[in-house]
Amino acid sequence: MSTLSTDPVHTPTPPRAFTRRLAVTGLSAQETSVLPVTEDQLADLPSAGVRYAEAMGVLGRPRTWSLCAHLVSRVRRREGGPWTHADTWQFNTADPVTRLVRSRVRLAGLVPVEVWDTYRGEPRHAIEAHSGSVSVADGAGPELVRNHLESWLEDAVLMAPAMLLHRWIGWEDLGEDRFAVSVTDGGRSAAVVVALDGLGHPLELWTQDRWVVQPGGPARTSCSTVPCGWVVADGRPRVVGSTATWHLPRGDVTSVSTEVAALALDVPPGR
């Protein structure tokens, strides 16, 4: 049987600009639950979901309410577009469903900017140039909302599985090695399909509702995310990184390649 290597826990130390932004969001630190997840709490999950939760170290630990991650990525915004290096910090919570992401990139490889993609009931996209100029786009369209909720689900499946044990999370049985997991927030829902490997770890995540920029405008496409590997940290599996691929009519296009540089669970905003 395959084994996982052991990796030291790298605790994120977010930059001050990121923690200052978190401090003004109104998110408050929640008291971390001390009650461990039991087998009875997994009884309503499909068999593949139970196997996943057990393999990911959910049993015997409290439910997770937040994650803070530092990601180093290569990102391609459109088919045929150039790769852009991104240094990303993000903070997610389970209650309320929240995803706050700040990425530092260079537009056209030259102009340094900060890109903020946030979801807290409604999505918001902001580009802040170092010159002080700001471009902001707020959106409530179903496509944009669904994209944010799908990203929140993928983050939880790969980095914080115990965030998926709340009443607004749904599970669907798709067979011995596959399940669907969904989230509902403000009456709007999104779902991803998760395939498992022989150890019960996520092998691939699928969604049919990603939107990609095409010459004729935004187009709906399917997208898959594949973990790059796993290590043991703090006594449980931790994802090393992942790649995301659009499945377009003309062929597959890899859009994101990400390394998880640091990850911490149940930390207060602005720590």
Disulfide bonds with the S-S distance in Angstrom:
none
